[in-house]
Amino acid sequence: MVEINIEQIDAVRQRTNVGYKEAKEVLEKFDGNVVDAILYFESQDKVTSEIKKDTDKFYKKGKSFIKKLNSYDLKISKKEKVALDIPLSLGALISLLAPHVVLLVVFICFVKGYKIRLNKLESSANNELILQK
């Protein structure tokens, strides 16, 4: 029986989605052959490619970002009358698709004395950002 070292275990773990114990057991089964161990894990659908890891990471960050955007709303108002009330995510999308229109609307709001507010939906007025003339 071949002695398994930490470098072999790490090599298997880097390319698969398994723990130390499972990597060591499979390496022992294949007499320390790293390639055979990885191929075994691949047949068990436990191999995680770098692209999949990066994609999952990007997806999680994107989902978290959208969740944060949805926790705010954008209000344009004058005195107590609300002229526009939309989720911040929609405002961001509009800003990406038509930035010139957004700049024009912001300019008109400041000229006409409207307030543009970003409100956190589930908290008090302490978390309110106010942009005003």
C-alpha positions as CSV (number, residue, x, y, z in Angstrom):
1,M,0.0,0.0,0.0
2,V,1.3,3.4,-1.0
3,E,1.6,6.2,1.6
4,I,-0.6,9.2,0.8
5,N,0.8,12.6,1.4
6,I,-0.9,16.0,1.9
7,E,0.2,17.3,-1.6
8,Q,-1.7,14.4,-3.2
9,I,-4.8,15.1,-1.1
10,D,-4.6,18.8,-1.9
11,A,-4.2,18.1,-5.6
12,V,-7.4,16.0,-5.6
13,R,-9.3,18.5,-3.4
14,Q,-8.4,21.5,-5.7
15,R,-10.1,19.8,-8.6
16,T,-13.0,18.2,-6.9
17,N,-15.7,19.1,-4.4
18,V,-14.6,16.7,-1.6
19,G,-13.2,16.8,1.9
20,Y,-9.8,15.5,3.1
21,K,-11.1,12.3,4.4
22,E,-12.9,11.3,1.2
23,A,-10.0,12.4,-0.9
24,K,-7.6,10.3,1.2
25,E,-9.8,7.2,1.0
26,V,-10.1,7.4,-2.8
27,L,-6.4,8.0,-3.2
28,E,-5.8,4.9,-1.1
29,K,-8.2,2.9,-3.2
30,F,-6.2,4.0,-6.3
31,D,-2.7,3.5,-4.7
32,G,-2.0,7.2,-4.6
33,N,-2.8,7.9,-8.3
34,V,-4.1,11.4,-8.3
35,V,-5.5,11.2,-11.9
36,D,-7.4,8.0,-11.2
37,A,-8.9,9.6,-8.0
38,I,-10.0,12.7,-9.9
39,L,-11.5,10.5,-12.7
40,Y,-13.4,8.5,-10.0
41,F,-14.8,11.7,-8.5
42,E,-15.7,12.9,-12.0
43,S,-17.8,9.8,-12.5
44,Q,-19.5,10.6,-9.2
45,D,-20.2,14.2,-10.4
46,K,-18.1,15.7,-7.7
47,V,-15.7,17.6,-9.9
48,T,-16.2,21.3,-9.9
49,S,-14.6,23.3,-12.7
50,E,-13.1,26.8,-12.1
51,I,-15.6,28.2,-14.6
52,K,-18.5,26.8,-12.6
53,K,-17.0,28.1,-9.3
54,D,-16.6,31.6,-10.9
55,T,-20.1,31.5,-12.4
56,D,-21.6,30.5,-9.0
57,K,-19.7,33.2,-7.3
58,F,-20.8,35.8,-9.8
59,Y,-24.4,34.6,-9.6
60,K,-24.4,34.9,-5.8
61,K,-22.9,38.4,-5.8
62,G,-25.4,39.5,-8.5
63,K,-28.3,38.1,-6.6
64,S,-27.1,39.8,-3.4
65,F,-26.7,43.1,-5.3
66,I,-30.2,42.9,-6.7
67,K,-31.6,42.0,-3.3
68,K,-29.9,45.2,-1.8
69,L,-31.3,47.3,-4.6
70,N,-34.8,45.9,-4.0
71,S,-34.6,46.9,-0.4
72,Y,-34.7,50.6,-1.4
73,D,-37.2,52.6,-3.2
74,L,-36.8,55.8,-5.2
75,K,-39.3,58.6,-4.5
76,I,-39.6,61.9,-6.3
77,S,-41.8,64.3,-4.4
78,K,-42.7,68.0,-3.9
79,K,-43.9,68.9,-0.5
80,E,-46.1,65.9,0.5
81,K,-47.2,65.0,-3.0
82,V,-45.3,61.9,-4.5
83,A,-44.7,62.3,-8.2
84,L,-42.8,59.0,-8.6
85,D,-42.3,55.9,-6.4
86,I,-40.4,53.0,-7.9
87,P,-38.0,50.3,-6.7
88,L,-34.4,51.3,-6.9
89,S,-33.6,48.3,-9.1
90,L,-36.0,49.7,-11.7
91,G,-34.4,53.1,-11.4
92,A,-30.9,51.5,-11.9
93,L,-32.2,49.6,-15.0
94,I,-33.6,52.8,-16.5
95,S,-30.3,54.6,-15.7
96,L,-28.5,51.9,-17.7
97,L,-30.8,51.9,-20.6
98,A,-31.5,55.7,-20.9
99,P,-28.9,57.7,-18.9
100,H,-29.6,60.9,-20.8
101,V,-33.3,60.7,-19.8
102,V,-32.4,60.2,-16.2
103,L,-30.0,63.2,-16.2
104,L,-32.8,65.3,-17.7
105,V,-35.3,64.2,-15.1
106,V,-32.8,64.9,-12.3
107,F,-32.1,68.3,-13.7
108,I,-35.8,69.2,-14.0
109,C,-36.4,67.9,-10.4
110,F,-33.8,70.2,-9.0
111,V,-35.0,73.2,-11.0
112,K,-38.6,72.7,-10.1
113,G,-37.9,72.0,-6.4
114,Y,-38.7,68.3,-6.2
115,K,-36.9,66.1,-3.7
116,I,-35.3,62.8,-4.8
117,R,-35.2,60.3,-1.9
118,L,-33.8,56.8,-1.5
119,N,-35.7,55.1,1.3
120,K,-34.9,51.8,2.9
121,L,-38.1,49.9,2.8
122,E,-38.1,48.1,6.2
123,S,-36.5,50.7,8.4
124,S,-37.0,54.1,9.9
125,A,-36.3,57.6,8.4
126,N,-32.8,57.5,9.8
127,N,-31.7,55.5,6.8
128,E,-33.1,58.0,4.3
129,L,-30.9,59.7,1.9
130,I,-32.2,63.1,0.7
131,L,-31.1,64.9,-2.4
132,Q,-32.7,68.3,-2.6
133,K,-32.2,71.7,-4.1
